[in-house]
Every structure is written in structure tokens, then in C-alpha cells.
Amino acid sequence: MNKADDGNRYISWLTHVPQNVPSDLARYYIYWKIFYLLAALGHLYALQMFWQTGVHFMTVFNIFSVAVFVAALFLLKHGFYRLAFWGAVTEMSLHGIAATVCVGTQYDFQNYAFLVAILLLIQPFYHLRSSILMAAVVLASAAAVKYYALTNPPVYVMPEEYAVTLAVIPMITWPIYVLMMVLPFVRASARAEKELAAAYGESERLLLNILPAPIAERLKTTTEMIADDYENVAILFADIVGFTEMSNRLPPADLVKLLNRVFNAFDELAAKYKVEKIKTIGDAYMIVAGLPVPDDNASETIARLALEMQAAVSQIKDPASGEPVRIRIGISSGAVVAGVIGNRKFAYDLWGDAVNIAARMEASGEAGRIQVPEDFAAALKDRFTFEPRGEIDIKGKGPMRTSFLTG
């Protein structure tokens, strides 16, 4: 095994989180594991240094310290997270006090209190108020110990050849310790922000699949009911001719695939003409021009869209018969009320006589044709071709004169 493999193996061990670790403790687990390991190695070095300089009390103390952090790693592995945490906090607090009293303040052992404060502030066991209180107690005790050490001579005098080393080492090790303690949470915060942005983007995408963009924006900024009057909109209903028979002879997967192809084609055309898809019900498709952004040419827009819908669906074949799929389209125009209903699952819908007439135009129409009421045809007779159908009986309206839009 080469050095690269060894390095990868060690990194994998350091960053591995066992499956039995609760998800809310996963990042703390990695952070604690690295910290306890570095602390054990650091205290092992301190043990050697104090032994070589004759600081016997701290030599013995660091034997205890190394044992504490090795035990903390063991406890961490077996799920005793709080016990391991308090072992580390207690050792570092006592080590800072003992080393400062033994060798003085010039070697910054009293600054162990800052590491302890970070440990206390970045932990999952206690509320922030309790953490701040405990950190304040630790820092106050460090201040008291430093005052004592400044007003009293140290118990041991370090040999001069070690004094420089002891003074320089904290300048290297302290930033490493602090960075190691804070970096996982900075990275976790950055990752959480990225995930939050992705989740927000996905929620925006889903919301825009349900509601028109201007309505979605209003919904995010108000709790009031959204209901608007529109004087001139054009409504289109379309459904697939013979869909009931298709559903009886096609496998469910093929039926859904067919519907998906048809509705995707309609969705693309809706985007092209910048009109709003309102809903689908079974094989029926409802679309409107002129809202939520008013359009003076709503009727013309919906007429052009209807002709393209006919052309698009003629390219799609019935999987069973091989014949082109045919649709029946009904159109009307006029005034409507549109708004958002529901408080759990939002729906944007519209109501009015024009909506009812468009639905009746589709229901009473003919396969492969686009039926419109007389007033709609009259408004667009100079721009489109219509074939008069004559007078037919429309449910709920009585006799009405209608035409077919042909081009």
C-alpha cells in the first residue's frame, strides 16, 4: 500500500460517521474525533517536553491528559458523547490552570480557556444561554489564574533552550486548533445555505408549476385572499377524442405516456404564446390568455394557439391503432373572476359565463375541430377563417349560433 492509500485511509477513518450516530450529531462526531485525536497527540508532546525540562508535576499531569483523550475517543466510538465531551472540557480547564501556575503566563497555557469556551459554545447538549454562562465561568477562572501567576513566581523555571520553543509553538498550534474547531461548522453552514438555496429554488419551481408567476409573488407577500376581475380574456378547453375507449384498450403505462406527450406539446405552445395553463382534468386541458397580465389581443392569441395545438397533436399516434390522435377544442372570450383557492394545496382558477361557454363549446364540438361562439368569430373574422355551424342547443344556455375556426 502506497502513501497516498495510507493518507486516504486515515482521512476516511477521521471523517467516517457510524450509522448508529444520530443525524443531528454527525458533524459534531467528526469534529470531536479530530479534536480528541489532536489533543491526545499534543499532550503526548507536552509530556515529553515537561519530562525533559524536569517539570515533574506537569509530566504526571500530561500522562493523565493523554489517557483522558484516548478514553474520550473510546467513549465517542461507543456512544457516550456527553461523557467524552465533559472529560475533554475538564482536562483542558485543569491543564490550563496547572501549567500556568507551574511555568507562568509567558507560554500562554492560560489560553486553553479559549479552546474550552469554543467547545462549550459549539456543542449540541445545552441551550445557548447555558453555554454562554459556562464559557464565562471558564474565562473568568482563566483571568483569575493569570492574575495569580502574574503576582506570584512560577513553581518551575523552564530552561532557556526550551523557552523559545514553548513561546513559538502556541503561535502555530493555536490557529490550527481554532481553525479545526470552527471550520467544520463554517463548512456545514455554507453547505446548509447551499442546500437551502437549492430547496428554495425547487419550491419556487414547484410553486410556478401551480400558479402564474405574478400570482405566486403576491401569495408570498400577502395573507389576504387573491381574487381579481378581468374584463377581456380568452379561454380554451381541449380534450382527446375517444379517450375513454383508449383507456380501455391501452396498458396504463402507455396511456399515461400518451397523455404526457400530448400535454407536454400543449405546455410548450403555452410557453411560446405566453398564456397560462390553468389545469388538466383527466384528458381535458384548460388554458387562458389575457391574465394575470392583461392582453388586448387575447382572442387572437388563443385562436393561433388552438390552430397550432391541432397541428401538434396530429403528429402524435394512438399506440393501439396507429392513427393520429384527435382533439376537440372549445373557445370563448369575455369577463371572468380569477383567484387562488385552498390553503393546503393551492389552485389558481377562474369563473364566469365565458368559462362556462368555452367548456360547452368543447363538449358540443366535433372531433378534430375548434368550435367558437358567434361573437368570438365576428371579432376575428378579418384575421381568421371561420365556417358557420349554425344554431345548436347549448346546455344551460339554450340555442346559440356557433362557428368552427378553420385557419
Summary of the structure (lengths in Angstrom):
residues: 407
radius of gyration: 37.9
end to end distance: 75.9
largest distance: 113.9
contacts: 1213
relative contact order: 0.07
helix: 61%
strand: 17%
